[in-house]
């Protein structure tokens, strides 16, 4: 272990004899589950506030009871596998979201446990299917007239933002890879796209240019894979409907109004593009990034740029009137020696109480940002001004990340734990891959 730690400390800028005194830089990881192909996007289910339709509807609320698929203590994990369920679209990639018991230890997810094509469970309920690229979860189940009727809610999912304030889970997907059209969806507790959708032409799935607002206020489309999503809160148009920002592989950012459709927000190239890129030493895992909302003191998006070793900060405001939308203002770039392929971001203090903004992707005012560094197996705690607050090297079975790579990060709602996904071999195990792990918050 000494050699491994020496290498790790050197990568953190700790040299010579100081290494022996810096055990505080190591975060010992606990393996919760393995066998999650392409493990990437991760998020706590969290508590849906009283105004949420999930809490207010007794049928929906039943899904949040202890041990059920949306038990607030469980953890969403995105995968590139259907776990045995048949595909709904032969031309699209498989993919799914599981929810996993946070208290699990060394769970081995069975490869075909969801072959029945429903919200199957395994390992005494510790692992449950939420939604997959399978016929049970296509848009036409509830919205047969939608332009995206045949589209599933999850297909090669790369992001998950949850409207715990007054809505539902919202995945972002790259069903045709980074260069094909992207999709995003809003899902009911049964994992299906939105029932009783406010716009039957959209239902619960946005795809490519099929679900643009007519006419658009700001030009934009989902021409490339959707690599992350962030809840922006209620629309400024006074409807009270949810709006999400979705980051695309070409570096553009769009905004999606659940009732009125998609508008642009920032053009291609605003964020360092992922399109055309691949991870070095990992050709199987689709590149992704993380995005967070800060609502005080500024209304801003923080978006990681893993191939630029930086974080892009995009400030926005709102227009007025019945067609009001979010509009861009200024931007800046955070650079730091402690950013090394920053693949994902999480709030150090997630917003869990705000009745309009509660989400896993919303920071409480003044919160620091946890950064999952794919390049050197570290988690950095960065202040919103870009300075370093703290850093930890993730140590799995005394071997760091081994040949695996960090691929996602989330913070427990109470701020006590950090959950990470690992793509690739799990060090210190015999053949186990693609894991959900936990480290203490710091």
N, C-alpha and C positions, 0 to 999 in steps of 0.2 A: 504493500500500500504506500510505502514512503516514496517510491519513485513516481507513482501516479499522482500523489499529492504535490510533489515537487513541481511536476509539469503543470498541474492545475494552478498552483500558487503563482508560478511564473506568468501564466496567462492572465492573471489578475493584477499583475504589476507588483507582486510581493517577492522580493529577492532574498537570497542568502540565508543567514541565520534567522531572519524574521519568520521564515516559513514555519519553524517549529512552534512558534507562539500564535499561529493564526488558524487554529482549529475552528475559530469562530467564523471563518469564511466557508466552512463546509456545511451543507444541508443534507443530512442523511435521509434518503428517500425510502418510503414504504410503498411496496408494490400492491396496488389494489386489485388490478385485473390485467391479464394478458390475453392474446388471441383476438385482438380488435384490428383487423387489417386496415392499414392506412390511418390509424388513430390520429386525429387532427383536432378539429374544433371541439372545445370542451367548455361547459358552462354549468353552474349550479342550477337546478330547477328553481329553487327559491320559492318564496311565499308570494302568491298572487294576492294583491291588496283587495280590500272589500269591494272597490268599484270595478274590479276586473270581472268580465263575464264568466270567467272560470270559477270565481268564488261565489258569484251571485246566482249561478244556475246550479240547482241541486244535482242534476245529472252530471254536469261537468265537475262539480266540487267533489263528487265521489272518487274521481281519478286522483285527487290530491291526498286521499286518506293514507295513513301509515301503510307502507308496503306496496302501494299502488304505483303506477307508472309515473305519475307526477307528484309523488310524495316530495314535499319541499326539501327534504334532506338528501335526495338523490342527485346524481350527476349525469348530465347529458354528455355523450361522447359520439362524435361523428366517425363513420367508418366508410371504406370503399367497398364493403361487402353487404350483400342482402341476407347473409347467414342462412342461405338455403331457399329463401323465397324466390319464386319465379319473377322474371323481369316484366314490367308493364310495357316498356319501350325497348325493343331489341337494338335500336340505334343509339341508345344512351348508356352511359356507365351505370353499373350498380352503385348502391350507396344507401346508407341508413343512419338513423340516430338511435342509439341505445340509451336507456337510463340505468345507472348502476348504483347499488347500495354503497354509500361512502364508507361504511364500516367493513366492507369486504377486504379480504386479505388473500393474495395469491390466487384469486379466482382465475380459472381457465375457461374462457367463453367457448362453448361448443360451436364448431364451425357451421352446423346445419340446424341449430336449435329453432330457427324461425321458418322452417320449410312449409309449415301450414299456411303461411302468408297472412298471419294476423299478429296482434300484439302478444306474441308468445313470450314465455318466461323460461328461465333456466336457473339451475343452481339454487333451488328453493326460493326463487323470486329475486335473488340478488342481482340478476341480469334480466332486463326486459326490453323487448323491441318496442320502439315508439312509432317509427315510420320508416318506410323503405321504398325503393324504386320497384314497386310491385302493384298489381291491379287493385288491391284493397285500398290503396292510398292515392288514387288519381283524382284529379280535380272534378271529373264528371260525376263522381259519386254524389256530390251535392250541387254541382253547377254544370249540368249537361249542355247548356247553351253557351258556355264560355269559349272564347277563342283558344284557350289553353286547356280545353276539356280533357284531353288525353294525357296531360302532363302530371307526373307525380310530384309530391311535395319535397322529396329528397332524391338526389342523383349526384353522386360524387360531391357530397356536401363539404364545403370549405369554411363555413362560418355559421354561428348561431348567436342571434341577439334576441332577448326575451322581453316583451312588454309586460313586466310584472305589475305595472301601474294600472292599466285598464285594457289589457289585451292578451296576447298569446305568444307562443314561440314563433320565431321567424328565421328559418334557415336560408343560407345563400349557397348556390350550387354552380358547378361547372360540368353540366351533363355531357358536353361534347369536348371536354378539355378546355384549356385556357384560350384557344383561338376560336372556338365555336360560341354560339350564343349562350348567355348565362341565364339562370333562373333564380327566383327566390319565391318564398311561399309563406303564408300565414296558416298555422295548423291548429286545429281543435285538439282537445285532449285525447281523442281517438286516433290522432296522428294523420287525419285526413285534412285536405285543404278546406278552408272556411265554409261552414254551413250558413245558410241565410246571408250570403255575402251582400254587402251594400251595393256592389256593382256586379250583376250576374254575367256581364261580358268578361269580367276578370276572374270571378270566383275567388279562389285563394292562391292562384299561381300567376306570377309575372314571368314572362319569357321573351327574350330578344326585343323585337319591336312590336310584338303582337298586343301588348297591353299598355301602350303609350296613351297619355291623356289626349283626348280629342276635343279641340286642338290643344297642342302643347303650349304651356306658358314659356318654358325654357327648353330648347332642343336637347335631345339626349336619347340614348337607347342602350340596351344591354347586348351589345354586339359581341362581347367576349365574356369569358367565364366570370361569374360572381365570386370574388375571393374573400369577401367579408361583408358584414352588415352591422349597422349601429342604429339603435332607436333614437329618433330625434324628438319624440313627444307628440302632442296633438298638433294638427295642422294649424297654421296661422290664419286660415280662411274662416275660422269660427265654427266649422262643422264638428269639431271635437274628434275627428277621425285620426287614427295613428298615421305617422309618417316615419319611414325608415330611410337612412342613407345606405346605399350599397356601393362598395368599391369593386371595380371591374379590373380584369387582368391587363387592359390597355392603359391603366392609370387614370381613367375617368371615374367620376363619382356621380351617381344618379340619386334621385329622391322618389320614393314610391308612396303614394297616397292610396290607402286601402280602398277608397271609394272612387277616386277620380283618375287613377292611373299614374303612369311614370312620366316624370320630367327630368331634364338634365340638372346638374348642379355645378360640376367642374368638368372641363373637357379632357380628352385623352392626353396622357403625358403629365397631368398635374401631379399625380403620385408616380413614383418610379415604377415603370411597368413590370409585371411578371410575365406577360405574354412573351413566348419564345425562350424563356429561361427554364433551367432544370437545376435541381440540387446536385452539387458535386458529391459523388460517392453514393447517391441515392436516386436512381433513375425511376423508381416506382412511385414515389410520393409526389403528388401534384403540389407545386409551390403555393403558399397562401400567405396571408398577412393578418394583422390585427388592427382594429379600430375602436376608439373610445370617444365618448362625448364628455366634455367639461361644460357645465352650464353656468358656473360662477367662478371667477369674476367675469370671464369672457365666455361666449357661446362658441365653442371650438371643437373640431375633430382632431384627434391625435391618431395618426395612421403610420404603422411601422413600414419601413422600406428595407426588406431583408437583403436585397442585392446592392444597396447603397450604404449599409451600416448606419442608418439614420432613421429619424422619425419626422414625418411631415405634419405640420400644424396648420390647419385650415380654419380660418375664422369665418363665421357666417352670421347673417341677420335675416330679417323677414321683410317681405313686401306687405302691402295692405290690400284690402278689398276682398271680394268674393272669390277671386282667383289668386289669392295670396299664396306665395311659396317661399321656401328658404332660398336665400341668395348669397353668393360668396362676397367676401370683403378682402381681407389681407391673408398672407401666409408667411411661414418661416420654416426653417429646417433645424432640427436639433441634431447635433453631432457630438459624439463622445467616444473616448477610447474604450468605454465599457459597453458599446453596442457592437455585437459581432453576429451578423445575420439575424437581426431581431425579427423573429418569425411571428410573434404574437404579443399582445398587450392585455393587461388586466388591471382593474383599479385596486390600489392597496386598500381603499375604503369604498366598497361599492355603495351606490345609492339604493337603499332598501325601503325608504319611507315616503319619498316624495310622491304625492298622488297623481302626478302627471309625467314623471320622469324615471320612476323606479325601474331598473334594468341591470342585468349583469354587465352591460357595456356602458353604464353611466357612472361617472366618478362623483362621489360626494364632494362638496366644495373644499378645495385645498388638498384633495387626495394626491398622494404620490402614485406613480405608475410602475407596476411590475412588468419587466420585459423578459420574455423567454428568448435567450440567445442560442440559436441553433448551432452557431459556429464553434462555440467552446463550452457548451453544456453548463452555462451559468444562467442565473436569474438575477437581473439587476433591478434595484429599486431606484427609479429616477424621479426627481422632482419635476414639476411642470415647467420649470425654467431650464431643464436639461441637465442640472447638476446631479451628481451621484449622491444618494443617501446611504446606500448599502449594497452589497453584492454577495451572492452565495454560489459556490460550485456544487452542482447536484451530484450526489454520490449514491449510486445504486449498487448494493452488494459490494462495496469497497472498490468499485471499478469505474466510477464516474458514469458516463453514458456508454462506455465501451464503444461498440461499432454502431450504436443507435444514435438518434438525433432528437432533441426536443422539437415538438411540432405544435404545441398548443399550451395555453395557460389560462387558468381561471382562479378566482379568489372565493373562498367560502363567504357567504353573506355576512357572517359575524367577523370576518377578517382574520380568523385564527389559523386557517390552513390555505395552502396553495396547491392546486391540482394541476398536473402537467400530463401531457401525452408524449409518448416516446414512439417514434417510428423506427422500426428495425429491430435487431436482436436485443433482448433484455440481458444485460451483463450478469454473469453469475448463475444463469439458468441453463438448462439443457434444451435448447431448441425453441424456447419461448420468444415470441415477438410481439411488437405493437401493443403498448401497454398504457394503462392509466396509473399514475403514481401520485404520491402525496408528500409534500415537505411542510415543515412548520413555517408559518408566516414570520417575517422579520422586519 
